[in-house]
């Protein structure tokens, strides 16, 4: 039995069955450097999913690794009971980068924790309890996060938190109101008022929403959607929380995904790409909101010095090397290339969408006949073909029919071209 097969058998034996893997024969990834990873059989793959939008500046980035090693040698853990230099330096950096008037930071270990903290703070600040989330959204695995999540394949339990209400998703390709943008007048946004008036007390703590829905399949709303929604939320006593776990730090071509709409959020949550793969998350909000938390609180692993050192190095690279501009430039090339592939495969590729280096494809039965029946089987075949050709991509969407493409922010033209070439040949193969 080879090493890969042994590892797969151990994974199946010892891990929860719910911990799913990509591919019919899951890859055992052992090494990563730059934009490539290698499996235990020595095969190399161009990584265009980036650890679920987490590897911001390439695998095993030398600068980030140097910062990690130096911090480990100095201090690996102390908890939030004591101030630590890398932690306070990171907080200062996040406040400087934050949109609007956000000036206070609370560190967590995961995006789930950050979203939990954000909802609690909204409730404390407003005195209201009901919170709006979006259909097709994803917030994590805790009881509250599961209740916020509106995505049946990721919900292990029925809604446990009754105060969560789900608004229509701004899913133009599959409009829940059967309307067409822009003639619709962004009716899904205006429906938030109806949701509040009919399913809540009329006063809400706020809304927590992803500017682009990640697990949902990179659903990208019209830019005016959040302007309308934010006004409605504020009119009803709530605050606007932008879930930047996947869209933050230049991923969409702007520092924050919400900046595409011009909305200044009252709070943001961040995680994933902040530390190039090290576990770290944060809530960034106003002083007024932060000050409403008066009870004692700690986070054992939130703001860990090693993760914070990694984050400081990662964010320094993103700023110094102007990677949000690179994400915008390379993202346009990527998206244009995917649109060209779509023109050759109009039946199966229903839509190309996204911003920056957060680009999705929705695969359907036959777009030319307006048959938008989700086609997860096509995604299965595509992923096997791309893997065999040395390219790793992601998937998502409520129906499992969306391809998610999100390489490192410092990706270059040659890698974009390589990925597009592999995708083109893979689509030709599945069309046969």
SVG drawing of the C-alpha trace seen along z (x, -y; Angstrom):
<svg xmlns="http://www.w3.org/2000/svg" viewBox="-46 -57 60 59">
<polyline fill="none" stroke="black" stroke-width="0.4" points="0.0,0.0 1.4,-3.4 1.6,-6.4 -1.4,-8.1 -3.6,-5.1 -2.6,-4.6 -3.4,-8.2 -6.8,-8.0 -7.7,-4.9 -6.7,-6.5 -8.7,-9.6 -11.8,-7.4 -11.2,-5.4 -10.5,-8.2 -12.1,-11.4 -15.8,-12.2 -17.4,-11.0 -18.8,-14.5 -15.3,-15.8 -15.5,-15.5 -12.7,-15.5 -12.6,-16.7 -12.2,-14.1 -13.1,-10.4 -9.7,-9.6 -8.8,-12.4 -5.4,-14.0 -2.9,-13.8 -1.2,-17.1 2.2,-17.1 4.0,-20.2 3.2,-23.7 5.4,-26.5 4.3,-29.6 1.3,-28.9 1.8,-25.1 1.2,-22.2 2.5,-18.6 0.8,-15.3 2.4,-12.4 2.9,-10.7 5.1,-13.6 2.6,-15.2 2.4,-19.0 -0.7,-21.1 -1.4,-24.7 -3.6,-25.8 -6.5,-28.0 -8.6,-27.6 -5.9,-28.8 -7.0,-26.7 -10.5,-28.2 -9.4,-31.8 -6.9,-31.5 -3.4,-31.4 -3.2,-35.1 0.5,-35.4 1.4,-31.9 2.2,-28.7 5.1,-28.8 5.8,-32.4 9.4,-33.1 8.6,-36.4 5.6,-35.1 7.5,-31.9 10.4,-34.0 8.0,-36.0 6.4,-32.9 9.7,-31.2 11.0,-34.3 7.8,-34.6 7.8,-30.9 11.4,-31.3 10.4,-34.4 6.9,-33.6 4.3,-31.1 1.4,-31.7 0.3,-33.9 -3.5,-34.4 -5.4,-37.7 -4.8,-38.1 -1.6,-39.9 -0.8,-42.5 1.5,-41.2 3.5,-43.3 2.4,-41.4 -1.2,-41.4 -1.5,-45.2 0.5,-45.9 -2.0,-43.9 -4.9,-45.6 -3.4,-49.0 -2.9,-47.8 -6.5,-46.5 -7.9,-49.8 -5.8,-51.7 -7.1,-49.4 -10.7,-49.3 -13.4,-51.1 -15.2,-54.1 -14.9,-54.8 -14.0,-51.4 -11.4,-51.6 -11.7,-48.7 -10.7,-45.1 -11.5,-41.8 -9.5,-38.7 -10.9,-35.2 -9.5,-32.0 -12.0,-31.4 -14.6,-33.1 -17.3,-31.3 -16.3,-32.9 -16.0,-36.3 -19.5,-36.1 -20.8,-35.0 -19.0,-37.9 -20.4,-40.3 -24.0,-39.3 -23.6,-39.5 -22.2,-43.0 -25.0,-44.1 -27.5,-42.8 -25.8,-44.5 -25.4,-47.8 -28.9,-48.1 -30.8,-46.4 -32.6,-44.4 -32.2,-40.7 -33.4,-39.8 -30.7,-39.6 -31.1,-39.4 -29.0,-37.0 -29.1,-36.2 -30.4,-33.0 -27.5,-31.1 -25.2,-32.6 -22.7,-30.6 -21.4,-31.5 -19.9,-28.4 -20.5,-25.3 -21.6,-26.7 -25.2,-26.7 -25.6,-30.4 -23.6,-30.1 -25.7,-27.2 -28.8,-29.3 -27.3,-32.2 -26.4,-29.8 -29.1,-29.4 -27.6,-26.5 -29.2,-23.1 -26.1,-21.0 -24.2,-22.8 -26.9,-22.7 -26.7,-19.8 -29.5,-21.0 -32.8,-22.9 -32.6,-26.6 -31.7,-26.8 -31.7,-30.6 -35.2,-31.8 -34.2,-35.5 -32.4,-34.9 -34.5,-35.9 -33.3,-35.2 -33.8,-37.7 -33.9,-36.9 -30.4,-36.4 -29.4,-38.9 -29.0,-36.0 -29.7,-37.6 -29.0,-34.4 -31.6,-32.6 -33.8,-35.5 -36.1,-34.3 -38.7,-36.8 -38.4,-35.6 -37.4,-39.1 -34.6,-40.5 -31.9,-43.0 -32.0,-46.0 -35.7,-46.2 -36.4,-44.6 -35.5,-47.8 -33.4,-45.5 -36.7,-44.2 -34.8,-41.6 -33.2,-44.5 -36.4,-46.4 -38.0,-43.1 -35.9,-43.4 -38.3,-46.0 -41.2,-43.6 -39.2,-40.9 -38.7,-43.1 -42.2,-44.4 -43.8,-40.9 -41.4,-38.5 -39.8,-40.7 -40.9,-43.1 -40.1,-45.9 -36.7,-46.5 -33.6,-44.5 -30.1,-44.2 -28.7,-44.3 -27.8,-42.3 -24.8,-40.1 -24.0,-39.6 -21.2,-38.5 -20.5,-41.1 -20.0,-38.1 -21.5,-34.8 -18.6,-32.4 -19.9,-28.9 -23.1,-30.0 -21.1,-29.9 -19.6,-33.4 -23.0,-35.0 -22.3,-38.6 -25.1,-41.2 -25.6,-44.4 -23.5,-47.2 -26.6,-49.1 -28.0,-46.2 -26.3,-46.9 -26.9,-50.6 -30.7,-49.9 -30.4,-47.2 -28.1,-49.3 -30.6,-52.1 -33.5,-49.8 -31.5,-48.2 -30.6,-51.5 -34.2,-52.7 -35.2,-49.8 -32.6,-50.3 -30.0,-47.9 -26.3,-48.0 -24.7,-46.7 -22.1,-43.9 -20.0,-43.1 -18.8,-39.5 -15.4,-39.9 -14.1,-36.5 -13.7,-35.6 -13.8,-39.0 -11.4,-40.9 -7.8,-42.2 -7.9,-42.8 -9.5,-39.6 -12.2,-41.5 -9.9,-44.1 -10.7,-46.5 -9.5,-46.2 -13.0,-45.2 -15.7,-43.6 -18.3,-46.0 -16.4,-48.9 -17.8,-48.0 -21.2,-49.2 -20.0,-52.4 -21.5,-51.3 -19.6,-52.1 -20.3,-49.1 -20.7,-49.5 -18.7,-46.3 -16.6,-43.9 -15.6,-40.3 -12.4,-38.9 -10.6,-35.6 -9.2,-33.2 -6.8,-35.3 -5.6,-37.5 -2.6,-35.3 -1.8,-33.2 -3.2,-30.0 -2.5,-30.5 -5.7,-30.4 -6.9,-33.9 -10.0,-36.0 -11.2,-39.4 -14.1,-41.7 -13.5,-45.4 -16.1,-47.9 -16.7,-51.4 -15.7,-52.5 -19.3,-53.1 -20.3,-49.5 -17.2,-48.0 -17.8,-49.8 -21.2,-48.1 -19.4,-44.9 -18.9,-45.5 -18.6,-41.9 -15.2,-40.2 -14.1,-38.4 -11.1,-36.5 -10.1,-34.5 -7.6,-31.8 -6.3,-31.5 -7.8,-34.7 -4.9,-37.0 -2.3,-34.3 1.2,-35.9 2.3,-33.5 -0.8,-33.9 -0.6,-37.7 3.0,-37.8 1.9,-35.8 -0.9,-38.3 1.3,-41.3 3.7,-39.9 0.9,-38.9 -0.8,-42.2 2.5,-44.1 3.1,-42.1 -0.4,-42.8 0.0,-46.5 3.6,-46.8 3.2,-44.9 -0.2,-46.5 -1.9,-43.1 -5.4,-44.5 -4.5,-46.2 -3.0,-42.9 -6.1,-41.1 -8.1,-43.5 -5.8,-43.3 -5.3,-39.5 -9.0,-39.0 -10.1,-40.9 -7.8,-38.7 -9.1,-35.6 -12.7,-36.6 -12.3,-37.6 -10.6,-34.2 -13.5,-32.4 -16.0,-34.4 -14.2,-33.3 -14.4,-29.6 -18.1,-30.2 -18.6,-31.3 -17.3,-27.9 -19.5,-26.0 -22.7,-28.0 -24.8,-25.0 -23.1,-24.1 -21.6,-27.4 -24.7,-29.4 -22.9,-32.4 -19.4,-33.8 -19.5,-36.1 -17.4,-37.6 -14.9,-40.4 -11.1,-40.5 -9.7,-37.1 -13.0,-35.7 -14.6,-34.3 -17.3,-31.7 -18.9,-29.6 -22.4,-28.2 -22.8,-25.0 -26.3,-24.1 -28.0,-21.6 -28.4,-23.8 -28.3,-27.6 -28.9,-27.9 -32.4,-26.4 -32.9,-28.4 -32.7,-25.1 -30.9,-26.3 -31.3,-23.1 -28.2,-22.8 -25.6,-20.5 -23.4,-19.2 -22.4,-16.2 -20.6,-18.5 -18.7,-20.1 -17.7,-16.6 -16.4,-15.8 -14.7,-19.1 -12.9,-18.8 -11.6,-15.4 -10.3,-16.6 -8.6,-19.7 -7.0,-17.6 -5.7,-15.2 -4.2,-18.1 -2.6,-19.6 -5.1,-22.3 -7.0,-22.5 -10.2,-24.5 -13.1,-24.7 -16.8,-24.2 -19.9,-25.5 -23.4,-26.6 -26.6,-25.3 -26.8,-22.7 -23.1,-21.9 -23.1,-23.2 -20.8,-26.2 -17.0,-26.3 -15.1,-28.6 -11.7,-30.0 -9.6,-32.0 -5.8,-31.9 -3.3,-33.7 -3.5,-37.5 0.1,-37.7 -0.7,-35.3 0.8,-36.3 -0.2,-36.3 1.7,-33.1 -0.3,-31.2 -3.6,-32.7 -2.8,-31.6 -1.9,-28.1 -5.1,-27.8 -7.2,-29.0 -5.6,-26.6 -6.3,-23.7 -9.9,-24.8 -10.4,-25.1 -9.1,-21.7 -11.1,-20.2 -14.3,-21.7 -13.7,-20.3 -13.2,-16.9 -16.4,-16.9 -18.4,-18.1 -17.4,-15.1"/>
</svg>
